[in-house]
């Protein structure tokens, strides 16, 4: 996302006009207007090429990779939505869909279990584990894009249908929009 805006002020305006920006607090959106990435000169595209090769090499060497790109201080990183971009980027780096999906589910659960002793075990569907789940109508291993349109989400023991999720987002948008008026 940083490379997309590096030295390109017009990209910042497009990010702020994206409907996903309405899911962010006014303060987060305002913070984007102070981004210095757009004022930088040159290009970092060569760095992206290296990072893709490096990511694939790490994966091939068995290094556990974790997703987690919801950094709303970086313009274009829409909380929640940017996870999909992270998955796409891992696949672009040469990882299989299973490897990318594992970096967002099983591997973080294993990492937390190893380094945070008091944390509950999560990341896979097994008896006795927290069962947060995204339900989609097709196998996400065929296309990770299916995750963008869930039929519903089971989170913290509560079921949220697609309609429920839309309602929750709209409620947040209304609150945030009212703060801007």
C-alpha positions in Angstrom: 0.0 0.0 0.0 2.9 2.3 0.7 4.3 1.7 -2.8 0.9 2.5 -4.4 1.1 6.0 -2.9 4.8 6.8 -2.8 5.1 10.1 -4.6 1.5 10.0 -5.9 -0.7 12.6 -4.0 -3.7 11.8 -6.1 -3.8 8.3 -4.7 -4.5 9.6 -1.2 -7.6 11.4 -2.4 -8.8 8.2 -4.0 -8.2 6.3 -0.7 -10.3 8.8 1.2 -13.1 8.6 -1.3 -13.3 4.8 -1.1 -16.5 3.7 0.6 -14.4 1.5 3.0 -13.0 4.8 4.5 -16.4 5.5 6.0 -15.8 2.5 8.3 -12.9 4.4 10.0 -13.1 7.0 12.6 -12.9 10.7 11.5 -9.6 10.9 13.4 -8.1 8.0 11.4 -9.2 9.6 8.1 -7.8 12.9 9.2 -4.5 11.2 10.0 -4.2 10.0 6.5 -4.2 13.6 5.2 -0.9 14.1 6.9 0.7 11.1 5.3 4.2 11.8 4.0 4.4 8.8 1.7 2.7 10.9 -1.1 5.3 13.6 -0.9 8.3 11.3 -1.3 10.2 11.2 -4.5 11.1 8.2 -6.6 9.7 4.7 -6.6 10.0 1.7 -4.3 8.8 -0.8 -6.8 12.2 -2.6 -6.8 11.8 -3.1 -3.1 8.5 -4.8 -3.7 10.1 -7.2 -6.1 12.7 -8.1 -3.5 10.1 -8.4 -0.8 8.0 -10.9 -2.9 11.1 -13.0 -3.5 12.1 -12.8 0.1 8.6 -13.7 1.4 8.5 -16.8 -0.9 12.0 -17.8 0.3 11.0 -17.5 4.0 7.9 -19.6 3.3 9.9 -22.2 1.5 12.4 -22.3 4.4 9.6 -23.1 6.8 9.6 -19.7 8.5 6.1 -19.1 10.0 4.4 -16.2 8.3 1.6 -14.3 9.9 -0.8 -11.8 8.3 -1.7 -8.6 9.9 -1.9 -5.5 7.9 -4.6 -3.6 9.7 -2.5 -0.5 10.4 -5.0 2.3 9.9 -2.3 4.9 10.2 -1.0 3.9 6.8 -3.3 5.3 4.1 -5.1 2.6 2.1 -5.0 0.1 5.0 -8.7 -0.2 5.8 -9.2 -2.1 9.0 -10.6 -5.5 8.3 -10.5 -5.1 4.5 -6.7 -4.9 4.3 -6.5 -8.5 5.5 -7.8 -9.5 2.0 -5.0 -7.5 0.4 -2.5 -9.2 2.6 -3.7 -12.6 1.5 -3.6 -11.5 -2.1 -0.1 -10.2 -1.7 1.1 -13.5 -0.2 -0.3 -15.4 -3.2 1.4 -12.8 -5.6 4.6 -13.7 -3.8 4.2 -17.3 -4.8 2.5 -18.9 -1.8 -0.4 -21.3 -2.4 -3.8 -20.3 -1.2 -3.5 -22.8 1.7 -0.3 -21.2 2.8 -1.7 -17.7 2.7 -4.9 -18.7 4.5 -2.8 -20.5 7.2 -0.8 -17.3 7.7 -4.2 -15.7 8.7 -5.6 -18.5 10.8 -3.6 -21.5 12.1 -0.1 -20.0 12.2 -1.1 -16.9 14.3 -2.9 -19.3 16.7 0.2 -21.4 17.0 2.4 -18.3 17.5 0.2 -16.8 20.2 -0.1 -20.2 22.0 3.7 -20.5 22.0 4.5 -16.9 23.2 1.4 -15.9 25.2 0.9 -18.7 27.8 -2.4 -17.4 29.1 -4.0 -16.9 25.7 -6.7 -19.3 24.6 -5.8 -21.6 21.7 -7.3 -20.6 18.3 -6.7 -20.8 14.6 -8.2 -24.1 13.7 -11.5 -25.8 14.2 -11.2 -28.4 16.9 -13.1 -29.4 20.0 -12.2 -27.2 22.9 -10.8 -24.4 20.7 -12.4 -21.0 20.1 -14.5 -21.4 17.0 -14.3 -18.0 15.2 -15.2 -18.9 11.6 -15.9 -17.2 8.3 -18.5 -19.1 6.3 -18.4 -18.7 2.6 -20.3 -20.5 -0.2 -17.3 -21.9 -1.9 -14.0 -23.4 -1.0 -11.6 -20.5 -0.3 -8.7 -22.6 -1.3 -10.0 -22.4 -4.8 -10.2 -18.6 -4.6 -9.4 -16.5 -1.6 -11.7 -13.8 -3.1 -14.6 -15.8 -1.8 -13.6 -14.6 1.7 -14.6 -11.0 0.7 -18.3 -12.0 0.6 -19.0 -14.2 3.6 -22.4 -15.8 4.2 -21.7 -15.1 7.8 -19.2 -15.0 10.7 -19.2 -16.9 14.0 -17.3 -14.7 16.4 -17.0 -15.2 20.2 -19.8 -17.7 20.1 -22.2 -15.4 18.3 -23.5 -15.9 14.7 -23.6 -12.8 12.4 -25.2 -13.3 9.0 -24.1 -11.3 6.0 -27.1 -9.0 6.7 -26.1 -8.6 10.3 -22.6 -7.7 9.2 -23.9 -5.1 6.8 -26.1 -3.6 9.5 -23.2 -3.4 11.9 -21.1 -1.6 9.4 -23.9 0.8 8.5 -24.4 1.6 12.2 -20.6 2.4 12.5 -20.7 4.5 9.3 -23.6 6.6 10.7 -21.9 7.3 13.9 -18.6 8.2 12.2 -20.4 10.3 9.5 -22.3 12.2 12.3 -19.0 13.2 13.9 -17.9 14.8 10.6 -21.0 17.1 10.4 
